[in-house]
Each structure stands twice: as structure tokens, then as C-alpha cells.
Amino acid sequence: MSSGNRSRKAEWKTRALLATSKERRIREFRVEVVGGRDLGVTAAASGSEFSIGTSKGNSIVITDAAVSRHHCEIEATADGFLLKDLGSTNGTTLSGHRVTGGYLESGDVIGLGETQLRFECGENEILQALSESSSFAGVLGTSVAMRRLFYLLNKVSEVGATVLMTGETGTGKGALAKALHEQGSRSDKPFVVLDCGAISDNLIESEFFGHEKGAFTGAEELRKGAFELADGGTLFLDEIGELGIDMQPKLLRVLENREFRRVGGSDTITTDIQVIAATNRDLRQEINQGGFREDLFYRLNVMNIEVPPLRDRRGDIPMLVELFYRAFIKDDTATPPAELIQRLVRKNFPGNVRELKSAVERSLVLGELCIPDEAVQRESGLDFTLTYRQAKEQALGEWEAQYIPQLVARYDGNLSRAARAVSMDRNHLRKMLKALGDE
């Protein structure tokens, strides 16, 4: 491809930029079926995510029998339009090559079964509102991703809708669920947590609905279940993706009718609750594999809240370090050492916010709040055992290890914006990040 074509195609990439302090802009796009039985069907994106499959809940519905119910999705990100296969049976191709994921450019052809779809980027932009606040009921975040999340949570808190929270392990889904409860109209009522992955199959129904005395061996007295205990308040179903397939239709009936019976009981009990479910799995993939009911997914997915991983909100790390530091030493006015913040900003945290919190606690326990001794020696004096070239390369490497991650964090992980801000080539910036282990 010529450099001219590359430049023109690059213009189509999404720009998730702050238009004002209240919104961000995402370039609109559309998908058209250009081959297969649904020839001519087209749909435009209404947000940052666009799903494709045979299920009626998708952004564009395909009738090709070789296409999965939830086949793939396109997500508008800061780095471009990302195509992701959702564990489909027959796979997804991009320009004829099978892929699990890849960035799209205008005019690219996506293949699903016997169907081909053309991706086109438009001239207009979709505006997404952001919260003006950097917190939501005690949960902190100044990044664009978190401010968008806070805006959505505020809307949900006003109406008490059913919520499905998705995101990697350790991103803070439980904390956000509690915050949503505290911010809503049910804050003075119970907040009940039920971990669907921590209960054995033979006890799960009793945990949900309770049981009557004598209902089964060991049921020596009447016991209320989570739906009854949470009446008037909020029920948080954590790890909903772990719920057994046999229990799922029973949960669906309760969510639809808001009534149930205790195990071994005959009386119908009604419940008035807000349900928040969370999972680190992609339930659409579970549906494709037969592990999760599609009707239950749609009943839970009234409002989807996707919690971003820490790597997509690196700019929030300093404030999170300060939060955890103050909590551990029980001093709301304390300031963590700058060296600690600098060290943690440079690190990767695959365990997300939970791992960052543990790292702060570990630093306090071990007394590692300052730069290691050898680093202090290098800052306070000169090491003349090294050659001039070695000393210069070492100093430059240490400076880059601090400068590059903080530069990227400053622009919320958007490499294009970060590179432009310091007149740097984007590809070179990506290579430096990779070399530092931050990508």
C-alpha cells in the first residue's frame, strides 16, 4: 500500500477525543452486507459498540445459518475500530484472513460464514456525555473511560434499572455495585451480595429463594434466601457467569415476575428489588457455547456497564495510590511518597485495581516506600565505574522508563494524542512502550 493510501485510510480511524469537559466524540460508522443471503442490509452505529450475529438483539441481524447468535463486534476505541470475534463457531475473517481481532479501516470486508460485510466510516461524529465529576459515591476516576461510566451510573441510579456489569477480574465491579446502591433511591434498604461462583449446585436454589423447615436433610429451620432478604433494596449477583444452566430458568422466572417460592414451600412470595449482576466472562461467548441462556442474558442486560481495565485508565493510578495509601495508614491528609507513585505508574497490573491496592499495601508492610538503595545512589551521586556511554545510556533509560508511561497516562492511553503532543512518531512511541513492558 502506498503512503498516500495509508494516509487517507488513517483519516478514518476513530477519534475518542474530549470535545468539551462534558462529552467525547467518536467517529460514526456503518456496516453493509455485500455478499450472502442478506445482501443490501445495512445498519449504522449508535454508540461505541456494534454487534453482529443471528440473534435479534444485535446491531445488525444476519440470517446466515453459518453465523453464530453473537458472532463478532466492532468497538470504537482510541486507537481505531477494533473487530473482535466472540468465540463464534465458524470464525471471522478480515480481508480473507481468519482473525480473533484486528483494527478496521474504511472499506474493509468482514467475512462471517457465507456472508460478507463492508465496514465504512462516516463523516459525522457520535457525542457521548461524560460526568463532570471525578467520583461516584466514593469510586474515583478522572479518565474519560471512568467519567463516561460515572455518567451512565448516575442515569441508572435515577431509575433503578437492572444492570449487567462486565469487566476483567479486579476492575472494581463489586465496589461500583455498592456505589450504585448507595447513590440510588434504595440506599436505606438492604444491599445483599450473592457470589454465584462460591455456592455448590445443591445449595444454590436455597441461597436464592430460601427454604422451609424440613425441606431437605439438614434444613432444621426456616431460612430466608437472597431475594427475600434484599426486598426493597438491591441484590448483587456476583460472578453470574458461573451460575449453572439448570438454575438459570428459575432465576429468569423470578426476574420476570418478581415472585418465587422457598424450597419446600407452597406460598408465593413477592419481592421488590433492583438486580445488579456482574461477570468477568463475555456472556455472549457463553451463549454461543451453550453455557448461558440467551433469554436470561437479555433480561439481565437491560443496562450494560463495562468497567474498563486499569491499563485503559493509567491516568487514574496516582489518585488511586493516594486513596489506598491513606486508607491503610488511616490518615486522610497523608500524601504518599512521589517515588512510590512513580514506581507504580510504570508497572503493569493484570489484576487491575485489586492488584494495585495490594501493591500499595505490600509497599507499606515491607517499608519499600522509597526508591531502592541502588537507585538512590545513582540519583545522589555519579557511578564512575561505568564508562561515559554506559552511564549516559543508563540515565536515559531510567528517564524514559518514567517519562513514557506518564506521557501515555496523561492522555488516557491514547497513543496518537500523546505522540502528537510531544511531536513524536506514534509507532516509535508504541515500540518504546512495548520495550518497557507497558503494552
Disulfide bonds with the S-S distance in Angstrom:
none
